[in-house]
Amino acid sequence: FTNNRPGTNYFQQPRTPNQLKIVSMGITITCFAFILLVQRCIIINAKSVPKFPAILIFGDSTVDTGNNNYISTIFQGNHCPYGENFPGRIPTGRFSDGKLVPDFLASMLGIKEYIPPFLQPDLSNHDLLTGVSFASAGSGYDDLTTTTTKVIPMSDQIKYFEQYILKLQLIIGEEKAQKLVSGALVVVSAGTNDFIFNFYDIPTRRHQYNITGYQDFLQSLLQNFVEDLYNLGVRNMLVAGLPPVGCLPIQITAKSPFLRKCIKEENFDAQSYNVKLATLLKQIQDALLGSNVLYSDSYHPFMHMINHPKKYGFLKTRRGCCGSGTYEAGPFCNKHRPVCKNASEYLFWDSIHPGESAYQHLSNMAMKKLRHHKLSHSKIH
């Protein structure tokens, strides 16, 4: 953009009115084309994100956003250092340093930034209309899991959901409430506690079942749970499989305290459980007219983070950030225990639960699943 005179910039030269008009039109056309390109990108991205009016959550501590704050149990995360990376640096009852998968999904789906617990006493109409969590840390499909923890079993989470529907009907009427429930995204995440509390660490169920039998027993309970949701009007479900249970720091501490290696047998059990679950969910979907019941794989994304930590910015994958990272969780992860300097470098926050960084990666994988299947309330008729 220079003329023939050395050192002289073209745009600094005097121009005729016609030249100025041509340059001005060129700039205008370029800007207009750029704006159209940006708008097209926004539209394409918006279309790729499934649309749901609300998000509803059931399960255990991986998705409990604070329900255990309102029941009598020691399984609570409403004290420091939990929540140290949550906005405001406040402990909310989430078993993490920050957000959980439900929070990330709600934000990615454009619903809201955080999912409140259903038992929170000051819920607004907007909170209820856009979704809540019924999950309870320490819960599982097997009611035996909650007899010692005194938390909310999955069977009671269904009862709370029935109360929720009644609240919706009072706010927007029966017809609109039914439409909201059928259009909502429902996430179910449980099962790990069942194996830890009843089979591995406290082998109560081993007197009744071998591993195959207990897997089948749990999945029969899971099927009943999904069918109960369907009968209450739910149509879009994302059901999480088991993580690599043998790689939880608490399990490593119990069975490989010195070498700190993942417990292969427990990981193998988790994988075989997940294979069965993926098949079962497809069968359930085929049997329930108009349903979308998807399997969400957490095992392989988790193992990828463990086997390739640097790719995700992790330095530690077999210890938690809280305390020694080997046994501290719940009441043992408290203000008297030191925490690591940078939680994002740790896959786990405490000896059981992932940190916010890991939950964000898992949420990204779940969103890919939703996009791939184009799951949306618009498909419900």
Secondary structure, 3 states (H helix, E strand, C coil): CECCCCCCEHHHCCCCHHHHHHHHHHHHHHHHHHHHHHHHHHHHHHHHCCCCCCEEEEECCCCCCCHHHHCCCCCCCCCCCCCCCCCCCCCCCCCCCCCCHHHHHHHHCCCCCCCCECCCCCCCHHHHHHCCECCCCCCCCCCCHHHHHCCCCHHHHHHHHHHHHHHHHHHHCHHHHHHHHHHCEEEEECCHHHHHHHHHCCCCHHHCCCHHHHHHHHHHHHHHHHHHHHHCCCCEEEEECCCCHHHCHHHHHHHCCCCCCCCHHHHHHHHHHHHHHHHHHHHHHHHCCCCEEEEECCHHHHHHHHHCHHHHCCCEEEEECECCCCCCCHHHCCCCCCECCCHHHEEECCCCCECHHHHHHHHHHHHHHHHHHCCCHHHCC
